[in-house]
């Protein structure tokens, strides 16, 4: 039923908890997981007045590199249960990047954590998972804490 899973992650605890559900979905016919992380450009915009342009680019590059390193463990864990894995690192606003990936990829379901790294950030910006649920076209499995 759900052959291709889009797994947007911010590497938070609840996001990592979603891995267990994805691995279980293999038993129900899942074949492929697209692991995606969006480096939030709003962080760079907020720091724009405080850092030189070259420092902002360096920060964005460093955040992308850290995400790539975090993908390694996730990819290994998913491949161990026999899932095909592809990774995507995107620069932008996480909700928009998740919705863009949903449109570009032939996915069956989105598996996402209910809360991200910073609950305080969610108060000011709104919950990424909530916006994904409301705006996406595909089914969404939300993993709660």
C-alpha positions as CSV (number, residue, x, y, z in Angstrom):
1,X,0.0,0.0,0.0
2,X,2.7,2.5,1.0
3,X,5.6,1.6,-1.2
4,X,7.6,4.9,-1.1
5,X,7.9,6.9,2.1
6,X,8.9,10.5,2.5
7,X,10.6,10.9,5.8
8,X,11.3,14.6,6.6
9,X,13.6,14.8,9.6
10,X,15.1,17.5,11.8
11,X,17.0,14.9,13.8
12,X,14.9,15.6,16.9
13,X,14.0,12.8,19.4
14,X,10.5,12.4,18.1
15,X,11.7,12.5,14.5
16,X,14.2,9.7,15.2
17,X,11.3,7.8,16.9
18,X,9.6,7.8,13.5
19,X,12.3,5.5,12.2
20,X,10.9,2.5,14.2
21,X,7.5,3.0,12.5
22,X,9.1,3.2,9.0
23,X,11.1,0.0,9.6
24,X,7.8,-1.7,10.6
25,X,6.2,-0.4,7.4
26,X,8.6,-2.6,5.5
27,X,6.6,-5.6,6.7
28,X,3.5,-4.1,5.0
29,X,5.2,-3.6,1.6
30,X,7.2,-0.4,1.9
31,X,10.2,-0.5,-0.4
32,X,11.8,2.9,-0.5
33,X,12.4,5.8,1.9
34,X,13.3,9.3,0.8
35,X,15.0,10.8,3.9
36,X,14.8,14.6,3.7
37,X,16.2,17.5,5.8
38,X,15.5,21.1,5.1
39,X,18.1,23.6,6.3
40,X,15.9,26.5,7.4
41,X,17.0,29.7,5.6
42,X,15.0,31.7,8.1
43,X,17.8,31.1,10.6
44,X,20.2,32.7,8.2
45,X,17.8,35.6,7.5
46,X,17.5,36.2,11.3
47,X,21.3,36.3,11.6
48,X,21.7,38.5,8.5
49,X,22.3,41.7,10.4
50,X,24.8,40.1,12.7
51,X,27.0,38.1,10.3
52,X,28.8,38.9,7.1
53,X,27.5,37.3,3.9
54,X,30.4,34.9,3.7
55,X,29.8,33.8,7.3
56,X,26.1,33.1,6.4
57,X,27.1,31.0,3.5
58,X,29.6,29.1,5.7
59,X,26.8,28.5,8.3
60,X,24.5,27.2,5.6
61,X,27.2,24.9,4.2
62,X,28.1,23.7,7.8
63,X,24.4,22.9,8.5
64,X,24.1,21.0,5.3
65,X,27.3,19.0,6.1
66,X,26.0,18.1,9.5
67,X,22.7,16.9,8.1
68,X,24.7,14.7,5.6
69,X,26.6,13.2,8.5
70,X,23.4,12.5,10.4
71,X,21.9,10.8,7.3
72,X,24.6,8.2,7.4
73,X,23.2,6.5,10.6
74,X,19.6,6.7,9.4
75,X,20.5,5.3,6.0
76,X,22.3,2.4,7.6
77,X,19.4,1.6,9.9
78,X,16.9,1.6,7.1
79,X,19.0,-0.4,4.7
80,X,19.6,-3.1,7.4
81,X,15.8,-3.9,7.2
82,X,16.0,-4.1,3.4
83,X,14.6,-0.6,2.5
84,X,16.0,1.3,-0.5
85,X,17.1,4.8,0.7
86,X,17.6,8.1,-1.0
87,X,18.6,11.3,0.8
88,X,17.7,14.9,0.1
89,X,19.1,18.0,1.7
90,X,17.3,21.2,0.8
91,X,17.7,24.8,1.6
92,X,14.6,26.8,2.3
93,X,11.6,26.9,4.6
94,X,10.9,23.3,5.9
95,X,7.2,23.1,5.2
96,X,7.6,24.4,1.6
97,X,10.5,22.0,1.0
98,X,8.5,19.1,2.3
99,X,5.6,20.0,0.1
100,X,7.8,20.5,-3.0
101,X,9.4,17.1,-2.4
102,X,5.9,15.6,-2.1
103,X,5.1,17.0,-5.6
104,X,8.4,16.0,-7.2
105,X,8.7,12.5,-5.9
106,X,6.3,9.6,-6.4
107,X,5.6,9.0,-2.7
108,X,2.8,7.1,-1.1
109,X,2.9,8.5,2.5
110,X,4.8,11.1,4.6
111,X,6.0,9.9,8.0
112,X,6.8,12.9,10.2
113,X,7.4,13.6,13.9
114,X,4.8,15.7,15.7
115,X,7.3,18.1,17.2
116,X,10.6,19.4,16.0
117,X,13.8,20.4,17.7
118,X,12.4,23.5,19.4
119,X,9.0,23.7,20.9
120,X,9.6,27.4,21.5
121,X,10.2,27.9,17.8
122,X,6.9,26.2,17.1
123,X,5.1,28.7,19.2
124,X,6.4,31.5,17.0
125,X,6.5,29.9,13.6
126,X,3.8,27.2,13.8
127,X,4.2,23.5,13.7
128,X,5.8,22.1,10.6
129,X,3.9,18.8,11.0
130,X,0.6,20.7,11.4
131,X,1.2,22.7,8.2
132,X,2.2,19.6,6.3
133,X,-0.9,17.7,7.4
134,X,-3.1,20.6,6.3
135,X,-1.4,21.3,2.9
136,X,-0.2,18.0,1.5
137,X,-2.1,15.8,-0.9
138,X,-0.7,12.4,0.3
139,X,-1.5,10.6,3.5
140,X,0.5,11.6,6.6
141,X,1.5,9.5,9.5
142,X,2.4,11.7,12.5
143,X,4.5,10.1,15.2
144,X,3.8,11.6,18.6
145,X,6.3,11.9,21.5
